[in-house]
Every structure is written in structure tokens, then in C-alpha cells.
Amino acid sequence: MYKVFTHDGRSPIQRTDTGWDGKTVPFTLPDVGLATGAAECAAGWNYCEDIATALSIAGFWPDGWPAIVTEVHPSRDAIARGAKRRASVLTIVRVCTMPEIEAAIHSLSQRWFGPLATEMAQEQIAWWQALGRPQRDEAAVEESLGAALQVRGLKGWTLRRYESAGAARDAGDAGAARAAWAARDAGAAWDASHISIVVIGAEEIKNESVMEQFLPIFEAFENGLWCYWFLDDCFLWLPIPKIIKIGNRLHCETGPAFELPEEKLYFLNGVLVPDEIVTLPSEKIKRYKHKWFTLKSSG
């Protein structure tokens, strides 16, 4: 029996905290009760009979990082409903190996893509590996960025890492950076995850000049680069933030949904909220949420 988690041990669909750190095995998840009705999706710890089914439901990279696939043992009250199973308690006995996951991806690709199954499986496995590479290795990022400056003839430029978007925006006389921030609307900032795609195209058409310029950015992204700015004689950069999402919306009910080393932003269903909305004790939270959302909706 198998269950999928996000890269940090959360539920892949609801993004709730399971209490598991994503590493320790064996580990018994807490008793959450069990709904015994006919619904396929209901209260209890949900899991599947095989890895392929579990991945097809939870997704390969539910929070932008490769999922953790685990083998689990359910409690005796386990029931089956459609393609899913659930129990009040699950024990995680081991983390599945990459060969097991690759076999499941190939199985799903046969089902989904027909004659293109082999090629599509290889691409999905490559994405799985690529998304798992960012290690937040500051030295490796700066080594790659130094190579990017050299290939552009920008000798003598300095590299400067910032721990928050605000710090990068307000740095010195960095007018371009100051004008850049609203994260997704950062016109003067370059998003390494998007720029890195240039490398794939350059490789396809064998354009060595473009490859030479952008491969260092791609390598820096693999090691933790998120956004960067070219200034007059300085290169500013930000590390990849930790994010928690439900679907395409930032959402976390237990902490920040967007987190840099020195910046934490709280979101509920994609809405940026004051941290008190999330962090207040439970006996106060309902009253505070009602007051805040009432004020927001009225103007």
C-alpha cells in the first residue's frame, strides 16, 4: 500500500501538516477518525494499492517539488472506495526508491500517451529529477553567477545575495530593483525558472552561443537561484522561496505560505492576509478572521 506526500511531508491535496518530517521511518500518523460512507474521498488517511494510482491522484510534484512516495501499513479499520483506500491510522514503513517511481511513471505513460509513452515517460522523469535538484547551495549559485557575468564581459561586477524581496528592492540606489517588486509583476527582475528554459531551446537547435550565456543561470537555478537583477555594477539575487499551495493558490493554515530567509507572507486561498489571521490561537481566530474579511470586502 502506498501514500504520496509533498516534499516536506504534508498532505498532497489539502497541504495540511501531517506531523511527519518527510524523512523519519517508521512513523505512525495520528488517528484522524474514519468516515465509512460510500464516498471515495472522505475523512481518514487516504492511500492506494499501487504507486501509479497514488501518483495519478496526488500528482508528481504537487507543491512544485517532487512528491515523496511511501509504503504504508494501514490500521485494521481500513476500507476501499473506488481507486482509493483509507484508514484512521497509517504507519509509514519506508520511502520508495526512484526505480519504483520511474516504473510507475512508465506505467502511467503507457495508459495516457500510447505510442509516445516512452518519450513522455523519459521527459517526466527528467522533470522529476530537475525539480529535485535545487539544494539552496549558496556557493554553487554564486559560482554559476560569476560564470554568467564573465561570459557577458562584466568583469569587476560584484554579487550580492538578499534574504528578502524588500531588501533587494530597497538596496542602495537600485532604482531598477526598487521598481521591480510585486513578485509576479517584477518587470526589472529576471525569474531564473523561466530564463533557464532558454537552455533547453538552445540545446535543441545546437546554438552554442546562447547555451554559453544561459547555462550558468540554469545551473544556478538548480542550486537555489530564484530572481535576479542586473544593476550598474552589481548583480543582486534571491534564493528560491519555500511555498505551500492548494492547486494554483498560495495557501497554508498553519504558517507562512511564502517564505524567504527573512520574509514570511501568509496566504489563505490565494489571498495575502496579516500573519495574525493564521497565527492567532484558535479561540480568537474566528472572530479576527470575520472582522478582517468584513473590512476587506467593504473597502
NUZAKE-921418 format. One record per residue (C-alpha): residue number from 1; residue in three letters; x, z, y. Coordinates in nm, 4 decimals. Example, Ala and Ser with C-alpha at 12.3 -4.5 7.8 and 13.67 -1.06 7.14 Angstrom:
<pts>
<pt i="1" aa="ala" c1="1.2300" c3="0.7800" c2="-0.4500"/>
<pt i="2" aa="ser" c1="1.3670" c3="0.7140" c2="-0.1060"/>
</pts>
This chain:
<pts>
<pt i="1" aa="met" c1="0.0000" c3="0.0000" c2="0.0000"/>
<pt i="2" aa="tyr" c1="0.1292" c3="-0.0902" c2="0.3460"/>
<pt i="3" aa="lys" c1="0.0757" c3="0.0029" c2="0.7075"/>
<pt i="4" aa="val" c1="0.2091" c3="-0.1538" c2="1.0281"/>
<pt i="5" aa="phe" c1="0.3237" c3="0.0448" c2="1.3335"/>
<pt i="6" aa="thr" c1="0.4620" c3="-0.0547" c2="1.6723"/>
<pt i="7" aa="his" c1="0.8391" c3="-0.0340" c2="1.7155"/>
<pt i="8" aa="asp" c1="0.8095" c3="0.3287" c2="1.8343"/>
<pt i="9" aa="gly" c1="0.5687" c3="0.4480" c2="1.5641"/>
<pt i="10" aa="arg" c1="0.2359" c3="0.4035" c2="1.7440"/>
<pt i="11" aa="ser" c1="-0.0876" c3="0.2583" c2="1.6133"/>
<pt i="12" aa="pro" c1="-0.0598" c3="-0.1216" c2="1.6482"/>
<pt i="13" aa="ile" c1="-0.4171" c3="-0.1736" c2="1.7706"/>
<pt i="14" aa="gln" c1="-0.5071" c3="0.1354" c2="1.9752"/>
<pt i="15" aa="arg" c1="-0.1443" c3="0.2178" c2="2.0723"/>
<pt i="16" aa="thr" c1="-0.2185" c3="0.5874" c2="2.0147"/>
<pt i="17" aa="asp" c1="0.0554" c3="0.8347" c2="1.9307"/>
<pt i="18" aa="thr" c1="0.0653" c3="0.8917" c2="1.5549"/>
<pt i="19" aa="gly" c1="0.3227" c3="1.1698" c2="1.5650"/>
<pt i="20" aa="trp" c1="0.5736" c3="0.9566" c2="1.3745"/>
<pt i="21" aa="asp" c1="0.9045" c3="0.8682" c2="1.5401"/>
<pt i="22" aa="gly" c1="0.9339" c3="0.5324" c2="1.3650"/>
<pt i="23" aa="lys" c1="1.2337" c3="0.6485" c2="1.1594"/>
<pt i="24" aa="thr" c1="1.1806" c3="0.9665" c2="0.9579"/>
<pt i="25" aa="val" c1="1.0707" c3="0.9173" c2="0.5961"/>
<pt i="26" aa="pro" c1="0.8954" c3="1.0541" c2="0.4106"/>
<pt i="27" aa="phe" c1="0.6490" c3="1.1563" c2="0.6775"/>
<pt i="28" aa="thr" c1="0.2871" c3="1.2650" c2="0.6406"/>
<pt i="29" aa="leu" c1="0.0496" c3="1.1602" c2="0.9167"/>
<pt i="30" aa="pro" c1="-0.2030" c3="1.4277" c2="1.0230"/>
<pt i="31" aa="asp" c1="-0.5533" c3="1.4490" c2="0.8814"/>
<pt i="32" aa="val" c1="-0.7822" c3="1.2460" c2="1.1095"/>
<pt i="33" aa="gly" c1="-1.1001" c3="1.2615" c2="0.9034"/>
<pt i="34" aa="leu" c1="-1.2575" c3="0.9671" c2="0.7279"/>
<pt i="35" aa="ala" c1="-1.5627" c3="0.7531" c2="0.8030"/>
<pt i="36" aa="thr" c1="-1.7121" c3="0.6484" c2="0.4706"/>
<pt i="37" aa="gly" c1="-1.9624" c3="0.3929" c2="0.6021"/>
<pt i="38" aa="ala" c1="-1.9621" c3="0.0212" c2="0.5309"/>
<pt i="39" aa="ala" c1="-1.7771" c3="-0.0849" c2="0.8467"/>
<pt i="40" aa="glu" c1="-1.4399" c3="-0.2473" c2="0.7831"/>
<pt i="41" aa="cys" c1="-1.2918" c3="-0.0827" c2="1.0917"/>
<pt i="42" aa="ala" c1="-1.3736" c3="0.2879" c2="1.1321"/>
<pt i="43" aa="ala" c1="-1.2207" c3="0.6350" c2="1.1575"/>
<pt i="44" aa="gly" c1="-0.9302" c3="0.7111" c2="0.9275"/>
<pt i="45" aa="trp" c1="-0.5777" c3="0.5823" c2="0.8769"/>
<pt i="46" aa="asn" c1="-0.6103" c3="0.2101" c2="0.8116"/>
<pt i="47" aa="tyr" c1="-0.3730" c3="0.0233" c2="0.5812"/>
<pt i="48" aa="cys" c1="-0.3701" c3="-0.2792" c2="0.3486"/>
<pt i="49" aa="glu" c1="-0.2895" c3="-0.3678" c2="-0.0088"/>
<pt i="50" aa="asp" c1="-0.0064" c3="-0.6069" c2="0.0817"/>
<pt i="51" aa="ile" c1="0.2318" c3="-0.6718" c2="0.3700"/>
<pt i="52" aa="ala" c1="0.0946" c3="-1.0158" c2="0.4544"/>
<pt i="53" aa="thr" c1="-0.2581" c3="-0.8837" c2="0.5085"/>
<pt i="54" aa="ala" c1="-0.1306" c3="-0.5903" c2="0.7142"/>
<pt i="55" aa="leu" c1="0.0702" c3="-0.8216" c2="0.9424"/>
<pt i="56" aa="ser" c1="-0.2160" c3="-1.0684" c2="0.9793"/>
<pt i="57" aa="ile" c1="-0.4350" c3="-0.7873" c2="1.1160"/>
<pt i="58" aa="ala" c1="-0.1832" c3="-0.5867" c2="1.3219"/>
<pt i="59" aa="gly" c1="0.0375" c3="-0.8741" c2="1.4386"/>
<pt i="60" aa="phe" c1="0.4075" c3="-0.9438" c2="1.4042"/>
<pt i="61" aa="trp" c1="0.5111" c3="-0.7949" c2="1.7394"/>
<pt i="62" aa="pro" c1="0.2095" c3="-0.6001" c2="1.8688"/>
<pt i="63" aa="asp" c1="0.3911" c3="-0.4479" c2="2.1684"/>
<pt i="64" aa="gly" c1="0.6489" c3="-0.7193" c2="2.2292"/>
<pt i="65" aa="trp" c1="0.8929" c3="-0.5728" c2="1.9751"/>
<pt i="66" aa="pro" c1="0.8969" c3="-0.6450" c2="1.6001"/>
<pt i="67" aa="ala" c1="0.6498" c3="-0.4270" c2="1.4125"/>
<pt i="68" aa="ile" c1="0.7603" c3="-0.1583" c2="1.1702"/>
<pt i="69" aa="val" c1="0.6142" c3="-0.2261" c2="0.8259"/>
<pt i="70" aa="thr" c1="0.5924" c3="0.0737" c2="0.5949"/>
<pt i="71" aa="glu" c1="0.4928" c3="0.1538" c2="0.2402"/>
<pt i="72" aa="val" c1="0.2377" c3="0.4351" c2="0.2384"/>
<pt i="73" aa="his" c1="0.0634" c3="0.6629" c2="-0.0107"/>
<pt i="74" aa="pro" c1="-0.2985" c3="0.7474" c2="0.0795"/>
<pt i="75" aa="ser" c1="-0.4852" c3="1.0691" c2="0.0163"/>
<pt i="76" aa="arg" c1="-0.7362" c3="1.0857" c2="-0.2703"/>
<pt i="77" aa="asp" c1="-1.0353" c3="1.0136" c2="-0.0471"/>
<pt i="78" aa="ala" c1="-0.9146" c3="0.6555" c2="0.0183"/>
<pt i="79" aa="ile" c1="-1.1762" c3="0.3801" c2="0.0341"/>
<pt i="80" aa="ala" c1="-1.1646" c3="-0.0010" c2="0.0593"/>
<pt i="81" aa="arg" c1="-1.3721" c3="-0.2026" c2="0.3047"/>
<pt i="82" aa="gly" c1="-1.3115" c3="-0.5770" c2="0.3118"/>
<pt i="83" aa="ala" c1="-0.9426" c3="-0.6593" c2="0.3594"/>
<pt i="84" aa="lys" c1="-0.8695" c3="-0.3094" c2="0.4890"/>
<pt i="85" aa="arg" c1="-0.8397" c3="0.0323" c2="0.3323"/>
<pt i="86" aa="arg" c1="-0.8475" c3="0.3735" c2="0.4954"/>
<pt i="87" aa="ala" c1="-0.7889" c3="0.7379" c2="0.4153"/>
<pt i="88" aa="ser" c1="-0.7914" c3="1.0679" c2="0.6013"/>
<pt i="89" aa="val" c1="-0.4179" c3="1.1205" c2="0.5383"/>
<pt i="90" aa="leu" c1="-0.1271" c3="0.8828" c2="0.4791"/>
<pt i="91" aa="thr" c1="0.2288" c3="0.9573" c2="0.3753"/>
<pt i="92" aa="ile" c1="0.4918" c3="0.7083" c2="0.4882"/>
<pt i="93" aa="val" c1="0.7348" c3="0.6812" c2="0.1989"/>
<pt i="94" aa="arg" c1="0.9711" c3="0.4095" c2="0.3242"/>
<pt i="95" aa="val" c1="1.0282" c3="0.1362" c2="0.5809"/>
<pt i="96" aa="cys" c1="1.0039" c3="-0.2104" c2="0.4296"/>
<pt i="97" aa="thr" c1="1.3062" c3="-0.4397" c2="0.4226"/>
<pt i="98" aa="met" c1="1.3478" c3="-0.7633" c2="0.6159"/>
<pt i="99" aa="pro" c1="1.3405" c3="-0.9753" c2="0.2956"/>
<pt i="100" aa="glu" c1="0.9980" c3="-0.8242" c2="0.2160"/>
<pt i="101" aa="ile" c1="0.8738" c3="-0.9061" c2="0.5658"/>
<pt i="102" aa="glu" c1="1.0138" c3="-1.2598" c2="0.5501"/>
<pt i="103" aa="ala" c1="0.8341" c3="-1.3180" c2="0.2192"/>
<pt i="104" aa="ala" c1="0.5073" c3="-1.2068" c2="0.3819"/>
<pt i="105" aa="ile" c1="0.5627" c3="-1.4387" c2="0.6803"/>
<pt i="106" aa="his" c1="0.6241" c3="-1.7306" c2="0.4444"/>
<pt i="107" aa="ser" c1="0.3052" c3="-1.6429" c2="0.2544"/>
<pt i="108" aa="leu" c1="0.1001" c3="-1.6356" c2="0.5752"/>
<pt i="109" aa="ser" c1="0.2557" c3="-1.9610" c2="0.6969"/>
<pt i="110" aa="gln" c1="0.1524" c3="-2.1334" c2="0.3746"/>
<pt i="111" aa="arg" c1="-0.2022" c3="-2.0201" c2="0.4455"/>
<pt i="112" aa="trp" c1="-0.2016" c3="-2.1080" c2="0.8150"/>
<pt i="113" aa="phe" c1="0.0185" c3="-2.4146" c2="0.8639"/>
<pt i="114" aa="gly" c1="0.0018" c3="-2.6267" c2="0.5476"/>
<pt i="115" aa="pro" c1="0.2786" c3="-2.8922" c2="0.5437"/>
<pt i="116" aa="leu" c1="0.4515" c3="-2.7267" c2="0.8411"/>
<pt i="117" aa="ala" c1="0.4642" c3="-2.3887" c2="0.6664"/>
<pt i="118" aa="thr" c1="0.8396" c3="-2.3756" c2="0.6046"/>
<pt i="119" aa="glu" c1="0.9354" c3="-2.4771" c2="0.9583"/>
<pt i="120" aa="met" c1="0.6818" c3="-2.2416" c2="1.1184"/>
<pt i="121" aa="ala" c1="0.7910" c3="-1.9502" c2="0.9000"/>
<pt i="122" aa="gln" c1="1.1525" c3="-2.0057" c2="0.9995"/>
<pt i="123" aa="glu" c1="1.0567" c3="-2.0083" c2="1.3693"/>
<pt i="124" aa="gln" c1="0.8522" c3="-1.6882" c2="1.3374"/>
<pt i="125" aa="ile" c1="1.1351" c3="-1.5127" c2="1.1557"/>
<pt i="126" aa="ala" c1="1.3781" c3="-1.6282" c2="1.4266"/>
<pt i="127" aa="trp" c1="1.1466" c3="-1.4836" c2="1.6947"/>
<pt i="128" aa="trp" c1="1.1209" c3="-1.1593" c2="1.4980"/>
<pt i="129" aa="gln" c1="1.4985" c3="-1.1290" c2="1.4949"/>
<pt i="130" aa="ala" c1="1.5349" c3="-1.2290" c2="1.8606"/>
<pt i="131" aa="leu" c1="1.2748" c3="-0.9786" c2="1.9824"/>
<pt i="132" aa="gly" c1="1.4526" c3="-0.7035" c2="1.7915"/>
<pt i="133" aa="arg" c1="1.7909" c3="-0.7664" c2="1.9494"/>
<pt i="134" aa="pro" c1="1.7645" c3="-0.6018" c2="2.2941"/>
<pt i="135" aa="gln" c1="1.9656" c3="-0.2856" c2="2.2447"/>
<pt i="136" aa="arg" c1="1.9962" c3="-0.1747" c2="2.6078"/>
<pt i="137" aa="asp" c1="2.3717" c3="-0.2159" c2="2.5861"/>
<pt i="138" aa="glu" c1="2.4824" c3="-0.1954" c2="2.9494"/>
<pt i="139" aa="ala" c1="2.8403" c3="-0.3010" c2="2.8770"/>
<pt i="140" aa="ala" c1="2.7271" c3="-0.6101" c2="2.6854"/>
<pt i="141" aa="val" c1="2.4804" c3="-0.7034" c2="2.9625"/>
<pt i="142" aa="glu" c1="2.7476" c3="-0.6791" c2="3.2316"/>
<pt i="143" aa="glu" c1="2.9988" c3="-0.8727" c2="3.0238"/>
<pt i="144" aa="ser" c1="2.7496" c3="-1.1585" c2="2.9890"/>
<pt i="145" aa="leu" c1="2.6503" c3="-1.1451" c2="3.3546"/>
<pt i="146" aa="gly" c1="3.0174" c3="-1.1572" c2="3.4510"/>
<pt i="147" aa="ala" c1="3.0464" c3="-1.4777" c2="3.2462"/>
<pt i="148" aa="ala" c1="2.7369" c3="-1.6147" c2="3.4236"/>
<pt i="149" aa="leu" c1="2.8990" c3="-1.5530" c2="3.7630"/>
<pt i="150" aa="gln" c1="3.2260" c3="-1.7137" c2="3.6565"/>
<pt i="151" aa="val" c1="3.0637" c3="-2.0319" c2="3.5279"/>
<pt i="152" aa="arg" c1="2.8857" c3="-2.0634" c2="3.8639"/>
<pt i="153" aa="gly" c1="3.2124" c3="-2.0203" c2="4.0512"/>
<pt i="154" aa="leu" c1="3.1047" c3="-1.6873" c2="4.2037"/>
<pt i="155" aa="lys" c1="3.4380" c3="-1.5106" c2="4.1773"/>
<pt i="156" aa="gly" c1="3.4678" c3="-1.1796" c2="4.3542"/>
<pt i="157" aa="trp" c1="3.0978" c3="-1.1006" c2="4.3234"/>
<pt i="158" aa="thr" c1="3.0019" c3="-0.7532" c2="4.2055"/>
<pt i="159" aa="leu" c1="2.7429" c3="-0.6443" c2="3.9507"/>
<pt i="160" aa="arg" c1="2.5065" c3="-0.3606" c2="4.0284"/>
<pt i="161" aa="arg" c1="2.2566" c3="-0.2073" c2="3.7896"/>
<pt i="162" aa="tyr" c1="1.9478" c3="-0.0288" c2="3.9220"/>
<pt i="163" aa="glu" c1="1.7273" c3="0.2165" c2="3.7374"/>
<pt i="164" aa="ser" c1="1.4006" c3="0.1311" c2="3.9131"/>
<pt i="165" aa="ala" c1="1.2338" c3="-0.1677" c2="4.0749"/>
<pt i="166" aa="gly" c1="1.2079" c3="0.0186" c2="4.4047"/>
<pt i="167" aa="ala" c1="1.5799" c3="0.0924" c2="4.4130"/>
<pt i="168" aa="ala" c1="1.6638" c3="-0.2739" c2="4.3570"/>
<pt i="169" aa="arg" c1="1.4110" c3="-0.3812" c2="4.6182"/>
<pt i="170" aa="asp" c1="1.5457" c3="-0.1484" c2="4.8832"/>
<pt i="171" aa="ala" c1="1.9153" c3="-0.1925" c2="4.8091"/>
<pt i="172" aa="gly" c1="2.1209" c3="-0.2191" c2="5.1270"/>
<pt i="173" aa="asp" c1="2.0400" c3="-0.5303" c2="5.3254"/>
<pt i="174" aa="ala" c1="1.8963" c3="-0.7056" c2="5.0219"/>
<pt i="175" aa="gly" c1="1.6235" c3="-0.8951" c2="5.2043"/>
<pt i="176" aa="ala" c1="1.5584" c3="-1.1245" c2="4.9111"/>
<pt i="177" aa="ala" c1="1.5179" c3="-0.8319" c2="4.6746"/>
<pt i="178" aa="arg" c1="1.3005" c3="-0.6430" c2="4.9232"/>
<pt i="179" aa="ala" c1="1.0647" c3="-0.9370" c2="4.9405"/>
<pt i="180" aa="ala" c1="1.0610" c3="-0.9759" c2="4.5647"/>
<pt i="181" aa="trp" c1="0.8822" c3="-0.6829" c2="4.4178"/>
<pt i="182" aa="ala" c1="0.5429" c3="-0.6757" c2="4.2776"/>
<pt i="183" aa="ala" c1="0.6813" c3="-0.7183" c2="3.9261"/>
<pt i="184" aa="arg" c1="0.4948" c3="-1.0258" c2="3.8057"/>
<pt i="185" aa="asp" c1="0.4895" c3="-1.1800" c2="4.1561"/>
<pt i="186" aa="ala" c1="0.8616" c3="-1.1272" c2="4.2177"/>
<pt i="187" aa="gly" c1="0.9376" c3="-1.4583" c2="4.3861"/>
<pt i="188" aa="ala" c1="1.3032" c3="-1.3780" c2="4.4546"/>
<pt i="189" aa="ala" c1="1.3645" c3="-1.2134" c2="4.1194"/>
<pt i="190" aa="trp" c1="1.4521" c3="-1.4018" c2="3.8043"/>
<pt i="191" aa="asp" c1="1.2902" c3="-1.2894" c2="3.4790"/>
<pt i="192" aa="ala" c1="1.5555" c3="-1.3161" c2="3.2071"/>
<pt i="193" aa="ser" c1="1.2959" c3="-1.3587" c2="2.9320"/>
<pt i="194" aa="his" c1="1.1737" c3="-1.6789" c2="3.0996"/>
<pt i="195" aa="ile" c1="1.5111" c3="-1.8111" c2="3.2135"/>
<pt i="196" aa="ser" c1="1.6518" c3="-1.7636" c2="2.8638"/>
<pt i="197" aa="ile" c1="1.4134" c3="-2.0286" c2="2.7310"/>
<pt i="198" aa="val" c1="1.6285" c3="-2.2882" c2="2.9097"/>
<pt i="199" aa="val" c1="1.8918" c3="-2.2291" c2="2.6416"/>
<pt i="200" aa="ile" c1="1.6536" c3="-2.3415" c2="2.3679"/>
<pt i="201" aa="gly" c1="1.5800" c3="-2.6669" c2="2.5502"/>
<pt i="202" aa="ala" c1="1.9477" c3="-2.7266" c2="2.6255"/>
<pt i="203" aa="glu" c1="2.0313" c3="-2.6819" c2="2.2598"/>
<pt i="204" aa="glu" c1="1.7576" c3="-2.9270" c2="2.1572"/>
<pt i="205" aa="ile" c1="1.8816" c3="-3.2050" c2="2.3875"/>
<pt i="206" aa="lys" c1="2.2505" c3="-3.1127" c2="2.3495"/>
<pt i="207" aa="asn" c1="2.3028" c3="-3.0549" c2="2.7214"/>
<pt i="208" aa="glu" c1="2.6319" c3="-2.8664" c2="2.7211"/>
<pt i="209" aa="ser" c1="2.6451" c3="-2.8173" c2="3.0993"/>
<pt i="210" aa="val" c1="2.3102" c3="-2.6372" c2="3.1122"/>
<pt i="211" aa="met" c1="2.3961" c3="-2.4444" c2="2.7966"/>
<pt i="212" aa="glu" c1="2.7181" c3="-2.3192" c2="2.9565"/>
<pt i="213" aa="gln" c1="2.5293" c3="-2.1959" c2="3.2649"/>
<pt i="214" aa="phe" c1="2.2418" c3="-2.0198" c2="3.0910"/>
<pt i="215" aa="leu" c1="2.3788" c3="-1.8959" c2="2.7581"/>
<pt i="216" aa="pro" c1="2.5292" c3="-1.5842" c2="2.9273"/>
<pt i="217" aa="ile" c1="2.1843" c3="-1.4996" c2="3.0703"/>
<pt i="218" aa="phe" c1="2.0323" c3="-1.5421" c2="2.7244"/>
<pt i="219" aa="glu" c1="2.2947" c3="-1.3119" c2="2.5732"/>
<pt i="220" aa="ala" c1="2.2406" c3="-1.0555" c2="2.8490"/>
<pt i="221" aa="phe" c1="1.8656" c3="-1.0645" c2="2.7775"/>
<pt i="222" aa="glu" c1="1.9351" c3="-0.9980" c2="2.4106"/>
<pt i="223" aa="asn" c1="2.1195" c3="-0.6832" c2="2.5142"/>
<pt i="224" aa="gly" c1="1.8655" c3="-0.5475" c2="2.7614"/>
<pt i="225" aa="leu" c1="1.8524" c3="-0.7548" c2="3.0834"/>
<pt i="226" aa="trp" c1="1.5073" c3="-0.7861" c2="3.2392"/>
<pt i="227" aa="cys" c1="1.5127" c3="-0.9035" c2="3.6044"/>
<pt i="228" aa="tyr" c1="1.7966" c3="-1.0012" c2="3.8336"/>
<pt i="229" aa="trp" c1="1.8632" c3="-1.1079" c2="4.1916"/>
<pt i="230" aa="phe" c1="2.1416" c3="-1.3160" c2="4.3488"/>
<pt i="231" aa="leu" c1="2.2304" c3="-1.1734" c2="4.6900"/>
<pt i="232" aa="asp" c1="2.5074" c3="-1.2696" c2="4.9347"/>
<pt i="233" aa="asp" c1="2.7958" c3="-1.1398" c2="4.7241"/>
<pt i="234" aa="cys" c1="2.6248" c3="-0.9176" c2="4.4700"/>
<pt i="235" aa="phe" c1="2.4227" c3="-0.9582" c2="4.1533"/>
<pt i="236" aa="leu" c1="2.1514" c3="-0.6911" c2="4.1041"/>
<pt i="237" aa="trp" c1="1.9908" c3="-0.6348" c2="3.7666"/>
<pt i="238" aa="leu" c1="1.7272" c3="-0.4192" c2="3.5985"/>
<pt i="239" aa="pro" c1="1.7095" c3="-0.3188" c2="3.2313"/>
<pt i="240" aa="ile" c1="1.4137" c3="-0.4122" c2="3.0120"/>
<pt i="241" aa="pro" c1="1.1351" c3="-0.1553" c2="3.0636"/>
<pt i="242" aa="lys" c1="0.9521" c3="0.0209" c2="2.7873"/>
<pt i="243" aa="ile" c1="0.5890" c3="-0.0926" c2="2.7898"/>
<pt i="244" aa="ile" c1="0.2775" c3="0.0035" c2="2.5959"/>
<pt i="245" aa="lys" c1="-0.0127" c3="-0.2408" c2="2.5843"/>
<pt i="246" aa="ile" c1="-0.3502" c3="-0.2927" c2="2.4239"/>
<pt i="247" aa="gly" c1="-0.3931" c3="-0.6658" c2="2.3897"/>
<pt i="248" aa="asn" c1="-0.2531" c3="-0.8088" c2="2.7120"/>
<pt i="249" aa="arg" c1="-0.3241" c3="-0.4992" c2="2.9214"/>
<pt i="250" aa="leu" c1="-0.0874" c3="-0.2153" c2="3.0010"/>
<pt i="251" aa="his" c1="-0.2491" c3="0.0979" c2="2.8619"/>
<pt i="252" aa="cys" c1="-0.1402" c3="0.4431" c2="2.7496"/>
<pt i="253" aa="glu" c1="-0.3458" c3="0.7631" c2="2.7465"/>
<pt i="254" aa="thr" c1="-0.0560" c3="0.9959" c2="2.6656"/>
<pt i="255" aa="gly" c1="0.2187" c3="0.8913" c2="2.9098"/>
<pt i="256" aa="pro" c1="0.3562" c3="0.6033" c2="3.1187"/>
<pt i="257" aa="ala" c1="0.2665" c3="0.2516" c2="3.0088"/>
<pt i="258" aa="phe" c1="0.5614" c3="0.1062" c2="3.2027"/>
<pt i="259" aa="glu" c1="0.8901" c3="0.2936" c2="3.2078"/>
<pt i="260" aa="leu" c1="1.2345" c3="0.2302" c2="3.3522"/>
<pt i="261" aa="pro" c1="1.5073" c3="0.4973" c2="3.3528"/>
<pt i="262" aa="glu" c1="1.3977" c3="0.6232" c2="3.6964"/>
<pt i="263" aa="glu" c1="1.0473" c3="0.4794" c2="3.7309"/>
<pt i="264" aa="lys" c1="0.7296" c3="0.5568" c2="3.5406"/>
<pt i="265" aa="leu" c1="0.3990" c3="0.3803" c2="3.6019"/>
<pt i="266" aa="tyr" c1="0.0689" c3="0.4822" c2="3.4434"/>
<pt i="267" aa="phe" c1="-0.1968" c3="0.2293" c2="3.3430"/>
<pt i="268" aa="leu" c1="-0.5378" c3="0.2556" c2="3.1799"/>
<pt i="269" aa="asn" c1="-0.6880" c3="-0.0718" c2="3.0573"/>
<pt i="270" aa="gly" c1="-0.4573" c3="-0.2662" c2="3.2844"/>
<pt i="271" aa="val" c1="-0.5363" c3="-0.0575" c2="3.5950"/>
<pt i="272" aa="leu" c1="-0.2494" c3="0.1194" c2="3.7730"/>
<pt i="273" aa="val" c1="-0.3536" c3="0.4845" c2="3.8152"/>
<pt i="274" aa="pro" c1="-0.1948" c3="0.8021" c2="3.9588"/>
<pt i="275" aa="asp" c1="0.0040" c3="0.9911" c2="3.6976"/>
<pt i="276" aa="glu" c1="-0.2414" c3="1.2825" c2="3.7203"/>
<pt i="277" aa="ile" c1="-0.5094" c3="1.0650" c2="3.5627"/>
<pt i="278" aa="val" c1="-0.3056" c3="1.0625" c2="3.2421"/>
<pt i="279" aa="thr" c1="-0.1098" c3="1.3876" c2="3.2547"/>
<pt i="280" aa="leu" c1="-0.3705" c3="1.6439" c2="3.3642"/>
<pt i="281" aa="pro" c1="-0.4835" c3="1.8961" c2="3.0996"/>
<pt i="282" aa="ser" c1="-0.7875" c3="1.7814" c2="2.9048"/>
<pt i="283" aa="glu" c1="-1.0283" c3="2.0291" c2="3.0671"/>
<pt i="284" aa="lys" c1="-0.9607" c3="1.8768" c2="3.4103"/>
<pt i="285" aa="ile" c1="-0.9114" c3="1.5135" c2="3.3272"/>
<pt i="286" aa="lys" c1="-1.2751" c3="1.4018" c2="3.3053"/>
<pt i="287" aa="arg" c1="-1.3599" c3="1.5395" c2="3.6480"/>
<pt i="288" aa="tyr" c1="-1.0470" c3="1.3927" c2="3.8059"/>
<pt i="289" aa="lys" c1="-1.0974" c3="1.0503" c2="3.6442"/>
<pt i="290" aa="his" c1="-1.4571" c3="1.0348" c2="3.7626"/>
<pt i="291" aa="lys" c1="-1.3582" c3="1.1259" c2="4.1193"/>
<pt i="292" aa="trp" c1="-1.0674" c3="0.8787" c2="4.1312"/>
<pt i="293" aa="phe" c1="-1.2540" c3="0.5825" c2="3.9855"/>
<pt i="294" aa="thr" c1="-1.5521" c3="0.6553" c2="4.2146"/>
<pt i="295" aa="leu" c1="-1.3234" c3="0.6454" c2="4.5205"/>
<pt i="296" aa="lys" c1="-1.1535" c3="0.3244" c2="4.3993"/>
<pt i="297" aa="ser" c1="-1.4812" c3="0.1462" c2="4.3319"/>
<pt i="298" aa="ser" c1="-1.6238" c3="0.2439" c2="4.6703"/>
<pt i="299" aa="gly" c1="-1.3491" c3="0.1033" c2="4.8733"/>
</pts>
